[in-house]
Amino acid sequence: MSEIIDVIAPIIVSPKKRRSYYVFANLMFNLLDQHGIKYFAHSGTMLGAVRHQGFIPWDDDIDVMIPEEDSEKLQSLMQSIESYGIKFGQSKTIDSGLVQFVPFGEKILLGSKFFMGFDIFIGKKIIVDNEEVFHYKSDNFRRWFPKRYVSVNDAFPRKMYQFGPLRIFGMRDTTDYFNRSGFKLDEAIIGVHKGGAETAAAVIKILEEEKQYPLRDSTILQLESPWLPTDFYAPEYYKI
């Protein structure tokens, strides 16, 4: 039987790219803080913060949610974002419920040429089972992920989490959110975006043949995504 770490090696994000991701994440989190935008980690980023104390090793984007009430503050940030070496991805309007950011500045990329994304979901307050929750503002996302909502009381007051070399805000209590959304701490599935889907499918096939999927190996579940050492600066440093 193959060593699991060797099997999944092709999908683990390289230390060089991960370094750039942490630089990009640090810049985005600082800009959100500067604008008073109350983000909290969401989806795979929230799971990574709890299970890996950083990125899930094969995760290739960052997910956060903000309350809809902070939309105007986000709009203000969007007006100046390109001056920091960051542009918009395919989804670029608050009305859509998702604003995607992608870096192009060399001080962020540090020689990395791969795609990186920072997704900000707009959280709409609705009532579910007599409880106020944040759910996706997007009708499509609510339909695709009907159980991926978080109680307002579980999201706030926010909690700080170690995230690789960073400290970021996440949900106060992830228990119900994880249980409802299917995120697990004792097993892992491999989910990547389109660019890495073919490689991921090949890795999953090998793992399934060896009856090692979903991943339950404790070493993998605690694996910290490797990154090259780097320095972090205030947002003004990245202006172009």
JOQUI-V628659 format. One record per pair of residues at least 24 apart in sequence whose C-alpha atoms are under 10 Angstrom apart, sorted by the first residue. I is the first residue (numbers start at 1). J is the second residue. D is the distance in whole Angstrom. If there is no record, write none. Layout:
i = (I I)
j = (J J)
d = (D D)
//
This chain:
i = (1 1 1 1 2 2 2 4 4 4 4 4 4 4 4 4 5 5 5 5 7 7 7 7 7 8 8 8 8 8 8 8 8 8 8 8 9 9 9 10 10 10 10 10 10 11 11 11 11 11 11 11 11 11 11 11 11 11 11 12 12 12 12 12 12 12 12 13 13 13 13 13 13 13 13 13 14 14 14 14 14 14 14 15 15 15 15 15 15 16 16 16 16 16 16 16 16 16 17 17 17 17 17 17 17 17 17 17 17 17 18 18 18 18 18 18 18 18 18 18 18 18 19 19 19 19 19 19 19 19 19 19 19 19 20 20 20 20 20 20 20 20 20 20 20 20 20 20 21 21 21 21 21 21 21 21 21 21 21 21 21 21 22 22 22 22 22 22 22 22 22 22 22 22 22 23 23 23 23 23 23 23 23 23 23 24 24 24 24 24 24 24 24 24 24 24 24 24 24 24 25 25 25 25 25 25 25 25 25 26 26 26 26 26 26 26 26 26 27 27 27 27 27 27 27 27 27 27 28 28 28 28 28 28 29 29 29 29 29 29 30 30 30 30 31 31 31 31 31 31 31 32 32 32 32 34 34 34 35 35 35 35 35 36 36 36 37 37 37 37 37 37 37 37 37 38 38 38 38 38 38 38 38 38 38 38 39 39 39 39 39 39 39 39 39 39 39 39 39 39 39 39 40 40 40 40 40 40 40 40 40 40 40 40 40 40 40 41 41 41 41 41 41 41 41 41 41 41 41 42 42 42 42 42 42 42 42 42 42 42 42 42 43 43 43 43 43 44 44 45 45 46 46 46 46 46 46 46 46 46 47 47 47 47 47 47 48 48 48 48 48 48 48 48 49 49 49 49 49 49 49 49 49 50 50 50 50 50 50 50 51 51 51 51 51 51 51 51 51 52 52 52 52 52 52 52 52 52 52 53 53 53 53 53 53 53 53 53 53 53 54 54 54 54 54 54 54 54 54 54 54 54 55 55 55 55 55 55 56 56 56 56 56 56 56 56 56 57 57 57 57 57 57 57 57 58 58 58 58 58 58 59 59 59 59 59 60 60 60 60 60 60 60 60 60 60 61 61 61 61 61 61 61 61 62 62 62 62 62 62 62 63 63 63 63 63 63 64 64 64 64 64 64 64 64 64 65 65 65 65 65 65 65 65 65 65 65 65 65 66 66 66 66 66 66 66 67 67 67 67 67 67 67 67 67 67 68 68 68 68 68 68 68 68 68 68 68 69 69 69 69 70 70 71 71 71 71 74 74 74 75 81 82 82 83 83 83 83 84 84 84 84 84 84 84 85 85 85 85 86 86 86 88 88 88 89 89 89 89 91 91 92 92 94 94 94 94 94 95 95 95 96 96 96 96 96 96 97 97 97 97 97 97 97 97 97 97 98 98 98 98 98 98 105 105 105 106 106 107 107 107 107 108 108 110 114 115 123 123 124 125 125 125 125 126 126 127 145 146 146 147 147 147 147 147 147 148 148 148 148 148 148 148 148 149 149 149 149 149 150 150 150 150 150 150 150 151 151 163 164 164 164 164 165 165 165 165 165 166 184 185 185 185 185 186 186 186 186 186 186 186 187 187 187 187 187 187 187 187 188 188 188 188 188 188 188 189 189 189 189 190 190)
j = (207 210 211 212 206 207 210 203 206 207 210 212 215 217 219 220 217 219 220 223 202 203 204 206 207 57 58 190 199 200 202 203 204 206 207 220 57 58 203 58 196 199 200 202 203 57 58 59 60 190 191 192 196 197 199 200 201 202 203 56 57 58 59 60 200 225 226 55 56 57 58 59 60 225 226 227 57 58 112 225 226 227 228 57 225 226 227 228 229 109 110 111 112 226 227 228 229 230 60 109 110 111 112 113 114 115 116 226 227 228 55 57 59 60 109 112 116 225 226 227 228 229 108 109 110 112 165 225 226 227 228 229 230 231 103 106 107 108 109 110 111 112 113 114 116 227 228 230 55 60 61 62 103 108 109 110 112 115 116 117 118 227 54 55 62 108 163 164 165 166 227 228 230 231 232 107 108 109 110 165 166 230 231 232 233 62 85 86 101 102 103 105 107 108 109 116 117 118 232 238 61 62 108 116 117 118 163 166 168 108 165 166 167 168 232 233 234 235 84 86 108 232 233 234 235 236 237 238 81 84 86 101 118 235 64 166 167 168 169 235 168 233 234 235 74 77 81 84 234 235 236 66 73 74 77 73 77 235 70 73 74 76 77 70 73 74 66 67 69 70 71 72 73 74 77 64 65 66 67 69 70 73 156 158 169 170 63 64 65 66 67 70 120 121 122 123 155 158 168 169 170 171 64 65 66 67 120 155 156 158 159 160 168 169 170 171 172 65 66 120 155 158 159 160 161 168 169 170 171 66 119 120 121 148 149 150 155 169 170 171 174 177 148 177 178 181 183 183 191 163 170 161 163 168 169 170 171 174 178 183 170 174 178 183 184 185 162 163 164 185 221 222 224 225 160 161 162 163 164 167 168 169 170 161 162 163 170 174 185 222 184 185 186 187 188 221 222 223 224 162 163 164 185 220 221 222 223 224 225 161 162 163 164 165 166 167 222 223 224 225 161 162 163 164 165 166 167 168 223 224 225 226 163 164 223 224 225 226 188 190 191 220 221 222 223 224 225 190 220 221 222 223 224 225 226 190 191 192 196 200 225 190 191 192 193 225 114 115 116 117 118 191 192 193 195 196 102 115 116 117 118 119 192 193 100 101 116 117 118 119 120 100 117 118 119 120 121 98 118 119 120 121 122 123 169 170 97 98 119 120 121 122 123 124 134 135 136 155 170 120 121 122 123 124 134 136 121 122 123 124 125 134 135 136 137 152 94 97 121 122 123 124 125 134 135 136 137 122 123 124 125 122 123 95 97 122 123 99 120 122 99 239 239 240 236 238 239 240 108 235 236 237 238 239 240 109 238 239 240 238 239 240 117 118 119 116 117 118 119 119 120 119 120 120 121 122 137 138 122 137 138 121 122 137 138 139 140 121 122 123 124 136 137 138 139 140 141 122 123 136 137 138 141 238 239 240 238 240 237 238 239 240 232 238 230 195 195 149 150 149 149 150 151 152 151 152 151 181 180 181 177 178 179 180 181 182 176 177 178 179 180 181 182 183 176 177 178 180 181 174 175 176 177 178 180 181 176 177 224 224 225 226 227 227 229 230 231 232 232 221 216 218 221 222 214 215 216 217 218 221 222 213 214 215 216 217 218 220 221 213 214 215 216 217 220 221 213 214 215 216 214 215)
d = (10 7 10 10 9 9 8 10 10 8 10 8 9 8 9 8 10 9 7 10 10 6 9 7 8 10 9 9 10 8 10 6 8 9 9 9 10 9 9 9 10 7 8 10 8 8 6 9 10 9 10 9 8 9 7 6 10 10 8 9 5 5 8 9 10 8 9 10 9 6 6 7 7 7 8 9 9 9 10 9 7 7 9 10 8 5 4 5 9 9 8 8 7 9 6 6 9 10 10 8 9 9 6 8 7 9 9 10 8 9 9 9 10 9 10 9 10 8 7 5 7 10 9 9 8 9 10 10 8 5 5 7 7 10 10 10 9 6 5 6 8 7 10 10 9 9 9 9 9 9 8 9 9 8 8 10 9 10 7 9 9 9 9 9 10 9 9 8 8 8 8 10 9 10 9 9 6 8 9 10 9 8 8 6 9 10 10 9 10 9 7 10 9 6 8 9 9 8 10 10 10 8 10 10 9 8 10 9 9 10 9 7 9 9 7 9 9 9 9 10 9 8 8 7 6 10 10 8 9 10 9 9 8 9 10 10 9 7 9 10 10 10 8 7 10 8 9 10 9 7 10 10 9 8 8 10 9 9 9 6 8 8 7 8 7 9 7 8 9 6 8 9 6 7 9 10 9 6 7 10 7 10 10 9 9 10 10 6 6 5 7 9 8 9 10 10 10 9 9 7 8 9 5 6 7 9 10 7 9 7 9 9 8 5 4 6 9 6 9 9 9 10 10 10 9 8 6 5 7 10 10 9 9 10 10 9 10 10 7 8 10 10 8 9 9 9 8 8 9 9 9 9 10 10 9 7 8 8 9 10 10 9 8 7 8 8 10 8 10 10 10 10 9 9 10 6 7 6 8 10 9 10 8 8 8 9 9 9 8 10 9 6 9 10 10 7 6 9 9 9 8 8 9 9 7 5 6 5 8 7 5 5 6 9 10 10 8 9 7 9 9 7 4 4 8 8 9 10 9 7 7 10 7 7 10 7 6 9 10 10 10 10 9 9 8 7 6 10 9 10 10 7 7 4 8 7 8 7 9 9 8 9 7 6 9 9 10 8 7 7 9 9 7 7 10 9 10 9 6 5 6 7 9 8 10 10 8 6 5 6 8 9 9 6 5 6 7 10 8 6 5 6 9 10 9 9 10 9 8 5 5 6 6 10 9 9 9 10 9 7 6 5 6 9 9 10 9 6 5 7 8 7 9 10 10 10 9 9 9 5 5 5 8 9 10 10 8 9 9 9 9 9 9 9 10 8 10 9 9 10 10 9 9 8 9 8 5 6 9 7 8 8 5 4 6 9 7 7 6 10 10 10 9 10 10 10 8 9 9 9 10 10 10 9 9 7 9 10 9 8 8 9 9 8 6 9 9 6 5 8 9 7 5 5 8 9 9 6 9 9 8 7 10 8 8 7 9 9 8 6 9 9 10 7 10 10 9 9 9 10 10 10 9 8 10 10 9 8 10 9 8 10 10 6 6 9 10 7 8 10 7 5 9 10 9 7 10 8 8 8 10 8 6 9 9 9 8 8 10 8 8 9 9 9 9 9 10 10 10 10 9 10 8 9 10 9 6 9 8 7 10 9 6 5 5 8 9 9 7 8 6 5 7 9 9 7 7 5 6 9 8 8)
//
